[in-house]
Amino acid sequence: MNLKLRCVKQVLNHHQTVEAVSELNGCHHTTLHDWIRFYEKYGKKALLPRKNKVYSLPFKIKVLEAIEEDSLSFSQACLKFNIPTKSVIMNWQKTYKKSGIKGLNNKSRGKPKSMQFKRAKKKSSKPLTREEELLIGK
């Protein structure tokens, strides 16, 4: 059983306090509260490790608008939209304030593809034949 599920079960099934369980397991009590809320709403799968998810621009806008219109906290928005951490939304909000909607577009990640280029042929001391000259367009 993973740490998150074990902590949640200690609170929900064994009636231990959030503070005691968080101190015993070395996690912050607000983090444990978040795990409990996600578990209650989405079940065990909400506590499984997640791969970095790429969110669409319309989804990001929907989340930010919901925060504004419904006066949601970051924690409430995370729970409502199944976003694992508040920092994801906080970064969107910061980027939106700085760069607007354009800033929320997904940027390409990873190593950029190299430019297409023709490799230079090694120079030979021998002069080119007529056929070779025609091939390379001299």
N, C-alpha and C positions, 0 to 999 in steps of 0.2 A: 504494500500500500504506500502511495507516495505521501510526502510530508503534508501537502495541502489537505488531502482527504483525511489523513489521520488527525490533524488539528481540528478540522471541521467536525469530525465525528466525536472527538473528545468533548467539544462544546455542546453539540446537539444531543448526543446519545448518553454521554456520561455526566452531563450537567456540571461541567467544570466552567469556571469563568474564562472569558476571552483573555483577560489580563494574565491569568495564571498559565493558560495554555501557550500564549504568545511568549511569555517569559521562559517557560520550560523548553520551548522549541526554537528560541532565538529569532522570532519574527516580530514585526511591529504589530501592535494590537489593531491598528486601523487596516492593515493588510489582511489580518485574519477576519475582521468584519467584512471586508470585501469578498474574501473567499467564501464566507458563509452565505452572503447575499447571492453570489453567482451560483453556488451549489443549490440553494433553495429555488432559484428561478430556472436554471438550465440543467441541473443534475451533475453527475460525475464528470461528464465530458467537458464541463466548464473549467474543471480543475486540471485537465490534462495540459501538458506543454503545447504551446502553439507555435507554428512557424510564423515568421514575419509575414503579415498579411498586407497586401496592397489594396487600399481602399479607393473606390472610384471618386471622382470629383463630385458628382451629385450626392453621394453618400456623405462626404465630408461636409458639404453645404447643409444637408438635411440635419446633421448632428449639431452644427454650429447654430443653425436657426432654431432648433428645439431648445438649446441651452438659453438662447436669448428670449424667445417667445414664451417658453414655459418656466423660465427662471430655474432651470435645472442646475444642480451642482455638477462638477466633473464626475463625481462618484455616481450620481444618479444617471447621468448620460452614459457612462460606461455600462452600467447595468441594463439600461433600456436598450442600448444598441449592441450589447455583447462585445464591448471593446475591452481588452484585458487590463490596460493600465491608463491612468489619468494623464500620464505624460504624453500619450499619443494625441489626445484632444488638445492639451495645452499647447503642443507644438503647432497643431493646425491653427489654433486661435492666434498665436503669436505671428505665424506666417501670414495669415489673412490680414491682420492689422498692418503688417509691414508692407506686403506686396499685393494685397487684394486676391481676387479669385485666381488670377494667373499664378500666384505663388503656390496655390493648393494643387496645381496639376502635378501628376506623378513625374518625377525626373528619372531619367534612365540611371540605373545603378550598375555598379561593377566596372570592370575594365572596358574602356571604349574599344569598339572594333577598329582595327587598324585601317588606315586609308589604303585604297587599292592603288598600287603602283607597279610599274614594270621594273623588274630587276635589271640593273645594268649588266650587260654582258662583260665578261672579263676581256680586257684588251689583249689581243694576241700580237706577237711581233710579226706574224705572217700577214701579208696583204690579203684582203678579201678577194674571193673569186667573184666572177661576174654574177653567178647564181646567188651568192650570199648578199651581194649588194642589192640585187633585185628584191630579195626577201625582206630586208630591213628598210627598204624604201629610199636608198641613197640615190 
